[in-house]
Amino acid sequence: MSKKYKMTISRLTVDKLGLKLYDRVSAVIAEVIANSYDADATNVEVIAPMGEYLASKSQGILTDKGYTIEVKDNGIGMTPDEVNAFYLKVGAERRKDPKRGGTSKKYGRRVMGRKGIGKLAPFGVCEIVELITSGGDLTKGKDENGNIIEGYLTAHLILDRANILQDTDAEYNPEVGELDGVIRAKHGTLIRLKTFDRRHVPTIESFERQLSQRFGVPSEHWKITLYDSLKTKTDPGYTLHVGEFFVVKMEGSEIRFEEIYDSSNKPYNPRKYRTVDSSGQELTDITPGFSFEEVFYPIIGWVGYSQKPYKDDLMAGIRIYCRNKIAAQTKIFNMKAGFTGEYDIRSYLVGEIHADWLDEDEDLIRTDRQDILWSHELGQAFEQWGQELVKKVGSLTREPKRKKTWQLFEEISDIHNKVLHAFPGDEQRDIRKNTVEIAKAIARTTREDELQEGENVDSIINLSLLLGPHITLDHKLNEAAENSGNPLSVITGILKTARIAELAGFGKIAEDRISVIRKIEELKDDPETLEGAFQSLISEAPWLINPQWSPVIANQNFSTLKTEFQKFYKKRTGIDLRLENFSDPAKRADFVLSSQDNIIQIVEIKKPAHGLENNEMDRIVTYIDVMAEFLSAPGNEELKKIYSDYHVTIVCDKINLTKVQKAAFRGYKNENRLTHITWSIFLLRTRKMHEAFLNEAERQKKLATEKQ
């Protein structure tokens, strides 16, 4: 068969397939460390200028700072022949190579590498990669000083990114280093990176955490140590060991997927797996894996809730490992938003699961190891299993989560002491118990971040103190209904509880009103405050004008009166009258029209320190005249029966009236048709009455307690 056609691959493909995938120092070093793991290294050392930029850039010009990064291991190393056959062969799949296979030579580790491009990772951050590696069988020869020793043959080569990435399909021949061909006493590999792009090296603490997330799974004969090349051995923070990636889990939230072993601690054939909760109880409704096309794909590891909402992306969600190296990280297995418990799951769900089948027959791991190919049929089956797991975890961890939230509330609120202070009597035990139970019911369903805000905690406490006596009263009434005898002691207990409940309710109303008064006091000192803001507040809280007034309950009669009065006013004066709609601060209502005890209340509010002028009094006179005419008009007899009279209240600090307007003002006051109050009197009178009420409620509650 003639060789008519020929495919050539440009070296620029190396840039597209390898270099573009790695642009972070931590990701690059992780790939180098993965090769050390596959080479049966037990110790790996990373030496780098921690926390530093490796190059500077000014006006588009890149300047290298002269730093180096070294990764040294004590793995089996390579001979020059092995470097040519394996290291310099880009894209060769190791696991299918009969000379190497899918497990390491010494420890039988299931190797992490597969695609054969991880070796290119360093070129994502630097120009020069120097490789010094010693391996093969023990042999005799000259060391770098010319002495005859027994050791391992060394390969030393220097690769240059600029030369590799020439637009050609010709072979690339790296520069040969001075140690090439010498014998070294120990086997192992050194990768040295030089001439960098502008990339940042994490601090040694951040670097340790990032690497522990990728390689922190406990493994025998495996240690990674970081060194800061900017420090000396005696400096603090010079060195740090990469430990297990540790997440503090919420008590009672963990679900584990385990392999089952026989009595001799060997796996069954076929292998068996199980799912257990944090107490070791087997869970039959969560499978430790899933079946796809009659093949079972096992999952090993754990999922649960973190003790606190996670603060960094490294611990967020479930980490998925393949052959002890991270393959993906997912928070919710691509579930759509809007599911039950979504906030808690997105804030607390953590886990570490191992799926070594991810890159066996089918390679489901993206080349950049940032995610899984979920669109693949096997990936879809894995995704569906994961989504069901997320729902189940949310259900199982609901109670531990609520328990933890309640404990946090207890700590922040001091609820028990506050309830004891409010209801101290021996016979008020039931009230205390029910009050705490109400607080517990509310707090358990509150988010932790909301409990960090004092206003939310106070609201829960106040609501519980208000409802506790009422709930207790309800319980006592139910008990009395079931007890046909109804002894006098039961009736007395009901009456006492009813009294406390009544006083608690009134006291809460008074407290709320005093809070509104404080708000008014703040508003009145603000020169920018609009009259409309006060008028809007008065319409919702008419007791500010008169503490005996109550908020108007919406009814059809008063709504009809307001509508008809506006029409009547327009007809008589030709002016549109605004009585409501406080949503637009630019359009001030003319006055507040309210109703108390079948008396129409016209409330005119002026800014603090404002003086009532003649033109404003003219308008008030018009209101009074038109209202009198309106109530007496034919056809309004029914309204007149319901609303027999009207009254004007003016809140204004000064009266600047003269002549006719001044006389009209005095006349209306003498007729008790108009009431004038200043801001200071307005606030003082209202506050005084409500504070007196609050004090009396507290006194009565103490008396009720003492009698018990």
C-alpha positions in Angstrom: 0.0 0.0 0.0 1.5 3.4 -1.1 2.0 6.1 1.5 0.2 8.8 -0.5 -1.0 10.8 2.6 0.9 12.0 5.6 -0.2 13.9 8.7 2.1 16.3 10.4 1.5 18.0 13.7 3.0 21.4 14.4 4.9 22.0 17.6 2.4 24.9 18.2 0.0 22.2 19.2 2.0 21.8 22.3 1.0 25.4 23.2 -2.7 24.7 22.6 -2.9 21.3 24.2 -0.7 21.9 27.2 0.6 25.3 28.0 -2.7 27.2 27.8 -4.2 24.8 30.4 -1.9 25.9 33.2 -1.4 29.5 34.2 -1.3 29.3 38.0 1.9 28.4 39.9 0.0 26.1 42.3 -1.5 24.1 39.4 1.8 23.8 37.6 3.6 22.5 40.8 0.7 20.1 41.4 1.3 18.5 38.0 5.0 18.1 38.7 4.2 16.6 42.2 1.8 14.2 40.5 4.7 12.9 38.4 6.7 12.5 41.6 3.9 10.4 43.1 3.8 8.2 40.0 7.6 7.7 40.3 7.2 6.2 43.8 8.7 9.2 45.6 8.2 9.2 49.4 9.5 12.8 49.9 8.9 15.8 47.7 10.4 19.2 48.3 9.1 22.4 46.8 11.4 25.4 47.0 10.0 28.8 45.9 9.8 32.5 46.7 6.6 32.3 48.6 4.2 35.2 48.3 6.1 36.9 45.5 5.5 37.8 41.9 8.0 36.0 39.7 8.4 38.9 37.2 7.4 42.5 36.8 5.7 44.2 33.9 5.9 47.9 33.0 4.6 49.5 29.8 4.2 46.1 28.3 7.8 45.0 29.0 8.2 41.9 31.1 11.2 41.8 33.4 12.2 38.5 35.1 13.3 38.9 38.8 15.9 36.1 38.7 13.9 33.7 40.9 13.8 29.9 40.5 11.3 27.3 41.6 12.6 23.8 42.4 10.7 20.5 42.9 12.9 17.7 44.2 11.9 14.1 44.9 13.5 10.8 45.8 11.5 8.8 43.3 12.9 6.1 41.0 14.1 8.7 38.5 14.9 8.1 34.8 17.9 7.2 32.7 18.7 9.2 29.6 17.0 6.5 27.5 13.9 6.6 29.6 13.8 10.4 29.3 13.8 10.1 25.5 11.3 7.2 25.5 8.9 8.6 28.1 9.4 12.2 29.2 10.1 13.7 25.8 7.3 11.8 24.2 4.3 14.2 24.4 0.8 12.8 24.7 1.8 9.1 25.2 -0.6 7.3 27.5 1.4 5.7 30.2 -1.3 3.2 31.4 -1.4 1.5 28.1 2.4 1.3 27.8 3.5 -2.3 28.6 6.9 -1.0 29.8 5.3 1.2 32.5 1.6 0.3 33.0 -1.0 1.8 35.3 0.7 1.1 38.6 4.1 2.3 40.0 7.1 0.0 40.1 7.9 0.0 43.8 4.7 0.7 45.8 2.2 -0.4 43.3 0.4 3.0 43.4 -2.3 3.6 40.9 -0.7 6.3 38.9 -2.3 9.7 38.5 -1.0 10.6 35.1 -2.7 9.4 31.9 -2.7 12.0 29.1 1.0 12.6 28.9 0.8 16.4 28.8 1.3 17.2 32.5 5.0 17.5 31.9 4.3 20.6 29.8 2.6 22.4 32.6 5.7 24.4 33.7 5.8 26.1 30.4 2.5 27.8 31.4 4.4 30.0 33.8 8.1 30.0 32.7 10.4 29.9 29.7 13.1 27.5 30.9 12.6 24.0 32.4 15.7 22.2 33.6 15.5 18.5 34.3 18.1 16.5 36.3 17.1 12.9 37.0 18.9 9.8 38.1 17.5 6.3 37.8 17.7 2.8 36.4 19.6 0.0 37.9 22.5 0.5 40.3 25.7 0.9 38.3 29.3 2.1 38.5 30.7 5.2 36.8 32.1 8.6 37.3 30.3 11.2 39.4 30.4 15.0 38.6 33.9 15.2 40.2 35.3 12.4 38.1 35.4 9.9 41.0 34.2 6.3 40.4 31.2 5.5 42.5 28.2 3.1 42.5 24.9 4.9 41.8 22.4 5.8 39.2 22.9 7.1 35.6 21.8 10.8 35.3 20.1 12.7 32.5 20.5 16.4 32.5 18.6 18.6 29.9 17.3 22.1 29.6 14.1 22.8 27.6 13.4 26.3 26.2 9.8 27.2 25.5 10.7 29.7 22.7 12.5 27.0 20.8 9.8 24.4 21.4 7.1 26.7 20.1 8.6 27.4 16.7 6.1 26.9 13.8 7.6 23.7 12.5 7.1 19.9 12.7 10.8 19.2 13.0 12.2 17.4 16.0 13.2 19.5 19.0 16.6 18.8 20.7 16.9 20.2 24.2 20.2 21.6 25.4 22.3 18.9 27.2 23.4 19.9 30.8 26.8 19.4 32.4 25.6 16.5 34.6 24.3 14.4 31.8 25.8 10.9 31.8 27.3 11.1 35.3 26.6 8.7 38.1 24.9 10.0 41.2 24.7 8.2 44.5 20.9 8.6 44.9 18.0 8.2 42.5 15.4 10.9 42.2 14.5 13.9 40.1 14.9 17.7 40.2 12.8 20.0 38.1 14.0 23.6 38.1 11.9 26.4 36.6 13.5 29.7 35.5 12.7 32.9 33.5 9.1 33.5 34.4 6.0 35.2 33.2 4.3 37.6 35.6 2.8 35.0 37.9 2.3 35.1 41.6 3.4 32.4 44.1 0.9 31.9 47.0 2.1 32.5 50.5 3.4 29.3 52.1 0.2 28.9 54.1 -2.0 29.3 51.1 0.3 27.0 49.0 0.1 24.3 51.7 -3.7 24.5 51.7 -4.0 24.4 47.9 -1.7 21.4 47.7 -3.4 19.6 50.6 -6.7 19.9 48.8 -5.1 18.3 45.7 -2.9 15.7 47.5 -4.0 15.7 51.1 -5.6 12.3 51.0 -3.7 10.1 53.5 -1.2 7.8 51.6 1.5 5.6 52.9 5.1 6.7 52.2 4.2 10.1 50.9 5.2 13.6 52.2 5.4 17.0 50.6 7.4 19.8 52.2 7.4 23.5 51.2 10.4 25.8 51.6 10.4 29.6 51.3 13.6 30.5 49.3 13.3 34.1 50.6 14.0 33.0 54.2 16.7 31.3 56.1 16.3 28.1 58.1 16.0 30.0 61.4 13.2 32.3 60.1 9.7 31.5 61.1 7.6 30.3 58.2 10.7 28.9 56.4 9.2 25.4 56.0 5.8 23.8 56.1 4.6 20.2 55.6 1.6 19.6 53.4 -0.9 17.8 55.7 -4.3 16.3 55.2 -7.0 18.7 53.9 -9.0 19.1 57.1 -12.6 20.3 57.4 -14.4 20.6 60.7 -17.7 18.8 60.3 -21.0 19.5 62.0 -21.7 16.8 64.5 -24.2 14.2 63.3 -24.1 15.3 59.7 -21.6 12.9 58.1 -22.5 10.2 55.6 -19.7 7.7 54.7 -19.3 5.4 51.8 -17.1 2.4 52.7 -15.8 -0.8 51.2 -16.6 -3.9 53.2 -13.8 -6.4 54.0 -14.0 -10.0 55.2 -12.8 -11.3 58.5 -9.2 -11.4 57.3 -9.4 -7.8 56.2 -9.5 -8.6 52.5 -12.0 -7.3 50.0 -14.8 -9.6 48.8 -15.0 -10.9 45.3 -17.0 -9.3 43.9 -16.4 -6.3 46.0 -19.0 -5.0 48.5 -19.8 -1.5 49.7 -22.1 0.2 52.1 -23.3 3.6 53.3 -23.4 4.5 57.0 -24.3 7.6 59.0 -22.2 9.3 61.6 -23.1 6.8 64.3 -22.2 3.8 62.0 -25.8 2.9 61.3 -26.2 1.6 57.8 -28.3 3.7 55.4 -30.1 1.6 52.8 -31.7 4.4 50.9 -28.4 5.9 49.8 -26.3 3.7 47.6 -22.5 3.8 47.8 -22.3 4.3 44.0 -24.6 3.7 41.0 -25.2 1.2 38.2 -24.9 2.1 34.5 -25.3 -0.4 31.7 -25.3 -3.3 34.2 -22.0 -2.1 35.7 -21.7 -0.8 39.3 -19.5 2.2 39.8 -18.5 2.5 43.5 -17.9 5.7 45.5 -15.7 5.8 48.6 -15.4 8.7 51.0 -17.8 11.0 52.9 -20.1 14.0 52.6 -21.7 16.2 55.3 -22.0 19.7 56.6 -19.1 21.9 57.7 -19.2 23.3 61.2 -19.4 26.9 59.9 -20.3 28.3 56.4 -17.2 27.9 54.3 -15.2 31.0 53.6 -12.9 29.9 50.7 -13.5 28.0 47.5 -11.0 25.2 48.4 -13.4 23.6 50.9 -16.6 24.6 49.1 -18.8 21.6 48.1 -17.7 18.0 47.4 -14.2 17.3 46.2 -14.1 14.4 43.8 -10.8 12.5 43.6 -9.5 10.0 41.1 -6.4 8.0 42.0 -5.7 10.3 45.0 -5.7 13.5 42.8 -8.5 15.9 42.6 -10.5 15.7 39.5 -13.4 18.1 40.1 -15.2 20.0 42.8 -18.9 20.4 42.8 -21.3 22.1 45.2 -24.6 20.6 44.1 -23.9 18.3 41.1 -25.3 20.9 38.7 -28.7 21.0 40.3 -31.0 23.8 39.2 -31.6 26.6 41.6 -34.8 26.8 43.7 -34.6 23.4 45.6 -35.6 23.0 49.2 -32.7 23.9 51.6 -30.6 25.4 48.8 -29.1 28.1 51.0 -27.8 25.7 53.7 -26.5 23.2 51.1 -24.6 25.9 49.2 -23.2 27.3 52.4 -22.3 24.1 54.4 -22.2 21.0 52.1 -18.6 19.5 52.0 -17.2 16.2 51.2 -14.4 14.0 49.8 -15.3 11.2 47.5 -13.1 8.9 45.4 -14.1 7.6 42.0 -11.1 5.9 40.5 -13.2 4.7 37.5 -13.4 8.3 36.2 -10.5 7.8 33.9 -10.3 4.0 33.4 -12.3 2.8 30.4 -13.7 6.2 29.6 -11.8 9.3 30.6 -14.4 11.6 32.1 -11.9 14.2 33.5 -11.3 17.4 31.6 -7.8 17.9 30.5 -7.3 20.9 32.9 -8.7 18.8 35.7 -11.1 21.5 36.6 -14.3 19.5 36.2 -15.8 16.2 34.9 -17.4 15.7 31.5 -20.9 15.7 32.9 -22.4 15.5 29.4 -21.1 12.0 28.8 -23.7 9.3 29.5 -21.7 7.9 32.4 -21.2 11.4 33.6 -24.9 12.0 33.5 -25.5 8.8 35.6 -22.9 10.1 38.2 -24.6 13.5 38.2 -28.0 12.0 38.8 -26.6 9.9 41.7 -25.0 13.1 43.1 -28.1 15.1 43.0 -30.1 12.5 44.9 -27.3 12.4 47.4 -27.4 16.2 47.9 -31.2 16.1 48.5 -30.7 13.3 51.1 -27.8 15.1 52.8 -30.0 18.2 53.1 -32.7 16.1 54.7 -30.5 14.2 57.1 -28.5 17.2 58.2 -31.6 19.4 58.8 -31.8 18.4 62.5 -28.1 18.7 63.3 -28.1 22.1 61.5 -31.1 23.3 63.5 -29.5 22.0 66.7 -26.3 24.0 66.0 -28.3 27.1 65.2 -30.2 26.9 68.5 -27.0 26.5 70.4 -25.6 29.6 68.7 -28.8 31.5 69.6 -28.6 30.4 73.2 -25.0 31.6 73.4 -25.7 35.0 71.8 -29.1 35.8 73.3 -28.7 34.7 76.9 -32.4 33.6 76.4 -32.7 31.5 79.6 -31.7 34.3 81.9 -33.9 36.8 80.1 -36.9 34.5 80.4 -36.2 33.9 84.1 -36.0 37.6 84.7 -39.3 38.2 82.9 -41.1 35.3 84.6 -39.3 34.6 87.9 -42.1 33.0 90.0 -42.1 29.3 90.9 -45.5 28.9 89.5 -44.4 30.5 86.2 -42.3 27.5 85.3 -44.8 26.6 82.5 -44.6 30.1 81.1 -40.8 30.0 81.1 -40.8 26.6 79.5 -43.2 27.6 76.7 -41.4 30.9 76.1 -38.1 29.1 75.6 -39.8 26.6 73.3 -41.2 29.4 71.2 -37.7 31.0 70.9 -36.3 27.6 70.0 -38.8 27.0 67.3 -38.1 30.4 65.7 -34.3 30.4 66.2 -33.8 26.8 64.8 -35.2 27.9 61.4 -33.2 31.1 61.3 -29.9 31.3 59.3 -26.7 31.6 61.2 -25.7 34.8 59.5 -29.0 36.4 60.6 -28.3 35.5 64.2 -25.2 37.6 64.0 -27.4 40.7 63.8 -28.5 42.0 67.2 -31.9 43.3 65.9 -32.9 39.8 64.7 -31.9 38.2 68.1 -33.8 40.9 70.0 -36.9 40.4 67.8 -37.0 36.7 68.5 -36.6 37.3 72.3 -39.3 39.9 72.4 -41.7 37.8 70.3 -41.1 34.8 72.6 -41.7 36.9 75.8 -44.9 38.2 74.3 -46.3 34.8 73.1 -45.1 32.6 76.0 -47.9 33.6 78.5 -50.5 33.4 75.7 -49.4 29.9 74.7 -49.4 28.8 78.4 -52.9 30.3 78.8 -54.1 28.3 75.8 -52.6 25.1 77.3 -54.3 25.7 80.7 -57.6 26.3 79.1 -57.3 23.1 77.2 -56.4 21.3 80.4 -59.4 22.8 82.1 -61.8 21.8 79.3 -60.6 18.2 79.7 -61.0 18.3 83.5 -64.8 18.3 84.3 -64.1 19.0 88.0 -62.4 22.3 87.3 -61.2 22.8 90.9 -60.7 26.3 92.1 -56.9 26.1 91.9 -57.1 25.4 88.2 -59.4 28.4 87.6 -57.1 30.6 89.7 -54.1 29.5 87.7 -55.9 30.3 84.5 -56.8 33.8 85.7 -53.3 34.5 86.9 -51.8 33.4 83.6 -54.4 35.4 81.7 -53.4 38.5 83.6 -49.7 38.0 82.9 -50.5 37.4 79.2 -52.6 40.6 79.0 -49.9 42.7 80.7 -47.2 41.2 78.4 -49.2 42.1 75.4 -49.9 45.6 76.5 -46.3 46.1 77.5 -45.1 45.0 74.1 -47.5 47.5 72.4 -46.1 50.3 74.7 -42.5 49.3 73.9 -43.2 49.4 70.2 -44.9 52.8 70.4 -42.0 54.2 72.4 -39.6 53.0 69.6 -41.7 54.9 67.1 -41.6 58.0 69.3 -37.8 57.8 69.3 -37.8 57.5 65.5 -40.0 60.7 65.4 -37.5 62.5 67.6 -34.7 61.6 65.3 -36.7 62.8 62.2 -37.7 66.1 63.7 -34.1 67.0 64.2 -33.3 66.4 60.5 -33.9 69.6 58.5 -34.3 67.6 55.4 -37.3 65.6 56.7 -40.4 66.2 54.7 -43.8 67.0 56.2 -45.1 64.1 54.1 -43.0 61.6 56.0 -44.7 62.7 59.2 -48.1 62.6 57.7 -47.5 59.1 56.4 -46.4 58.0 59.9 -49.5 59.6 61.5 -51.8 57.8 59.1 -50.3 54.5 60.3 -49.9 55.5 64.0 -52.6 58.1 64.9 -51.9 57.5 68.6 -49.0 59.9 68.1 -51.5 62.7 68.1 -53.6 61.3 70.8 -52.4 58.2 72.8 -56.0 57.0 73.0 -56.4 56.8 69.3 -56.0 53.5 67.5 -54.9 52.7 64.0 -57.9 53.0 61.6 -59.1 49.6 60.5 -59.8 49.7 56.8 -63.6 49.8 56.2 -65.8 50.7 53.2 -67.6 53.5 55.0 -64.5 55.6 55.6 -63.0 54.9 52.2 -66.3 56.1 50.7 -66.2 59.2 52.8 -62.7 60.1 51.7 -63.4 59.5 48.0 -66.7 61.5 48.1 -65.0 64.4 50.1 -62.3 64.7 47.5 -64.9 64.9 44.7 -66.9 67.5 46.7 -63.8 69.5 47.5 -62.8 69.6 43.8 -66.3 70.7 42.9 -66.4 73.5 45.4 -62.8 74.8 45.0 -61.6 73.5 41.7 -58.6 72.1 43.5 -57.5 68.4 43.6 -57.1 67.3 47.2 -54.5 64.7 48.1 -55.4 62.7 51.1 -53.2 59.6 50.7 -50.5 58.0 48.5 -47.4 58.6 50.6 -45.3 56.5 48.2 -44.0 59.5 46.3 -42.2 61.9 48.7 -42.2 64.6 46.0 -46.0 64.8 46.1 -47.0 65.7 49.6 -50.5 64.9 50.9 -52.5 68.0 51.9 -53.4 66.6 55.3 -54.1 63.3 57.1 -57.8 62.4 57.2 -58.5 59.8 59.9 -61.4 58.7 62.0 -61.5 58.1 65.7 -64.7 57.3 67.7 -66.8 58.4 64.7 -65.2 61.8 64.7 -63.4 62.8 61.4 -59.9 63.9 62.3 -58.1 66.4 60.1 -54.4 66.4 61.0 -52.1 69.1 59.6 -48.4 68.6 60.4 -45.6 71.2 59.8 -41.9 70.8 60.1 -40.3 71.4 63.5 -39.6 75.1 64.0 -42.0 76.0 61.3 -44.4 78.9 61.8 -48.0 78.7 60.6 -48.5 81.4 57.9 -51.7 83.2 56.9 -52.0 81.4 53.5 -51.8 78.1 55.4 -54.5 79.1 57.8 -56.6 80.2 54.8 -56.3 76.6 53.5 -57.3 75.1 56.9 -60.4 77.4 57.0 -61.3 76.1 53.6 -61.0 72.5 54.8 -63.2 73.3 57.7 -65.9 75.1 55.7 -66.0 72.5 52.9 -66.1 69.6 55.5 -69.1 71.2 57.3 -70.9 71.8 54.0 -70.1 68.2 52.9 -71.5 66.5 56.0 -74.7 68.6 55.7 -75.1 68.2 52.0 -78.3 66.3 50.8 -77.5 62.7 50.1 -74.9 62.4 52.8 -77.3 61.7 55.7 -76.0 58.2 56.2 -72.4 59.4 56.4 -73.5 62.0 58.9 -75.0 59.3 61.1 -71.8 57.4 61.1 -69.4 60.4 61.4 -71.2 63.0 63.5 -68.5 65.7 63.7 -65.0 66.7 62.7 -62.0 68.1 64.4 -58.7 69.7 63.3 -55.3 69.1 64.9 -52.3 71.2 64.0 -48.8 70.1 64.9 -46.7 73.3 64.5 -44.0 75.0 66.7 -44.9 78.7 65.9 -48.0 80.7 65.0 -47.2 83.6 62.7 -50.8 84.6 62.0 -52.2 88.2 61.7 -55.5 89.9 61.3 -58.4 87.8 60.1 -56.4 84.5 60.1 -55.3 85.0 63.7 -58.9 85.7 64.7 -60.1 82.6 62.9 -57.5 80.5 64.6 -58.5 81.7 68.1 -62.2 81.2 67.3 -61.8 77.6 66.2 -59.7 76.9 69.4 -62.4 78.4 71.6 -65.1 76.3 69.9 -62.9 73.2 70.4 -62.9 72.8 66.7 -59.1 73.1 66.5 -56.3 71.8 68.7 -52.8 73.2 68.4 -49.8 71.4 69.9 -46.1 72.1 69.5 -43.6 69.4 68.7 -42.1 69.3 72.2 -45.5 68.9 73.8 -46.6 66.4 71.1 -43.6 64.1 71.8 -43.5 64.6 75.6 -47.2 63.9 76.1 -47.1 60.8 74.0 -43.9 59.4 75.4 -45.0 60.2 79.0 -48.3 58.4 78.7 -46.8 55.3 77.1 -43.9 55.1 79.5 -46.3 55.4 82.4 -48.3 52.6 80.9 -45.2 50.4 80.5 -44.1 51.0 84.1 -47.6 50.1 85.3 -47.6 47.0 83.2 -44.3 45.9 84.7 -45.5 46.7 88.2 -48.7 44.7 87.7 -46.7 41.8 86.4 -44.4 41.8 89.5 -47.5 41.9 91.7 -48.9 38.9 89.8 -45.6 37.1 90.3 -45.4 37.8 94.0 -49.0 36.5 94.5 -48.0 33.3 92.9 
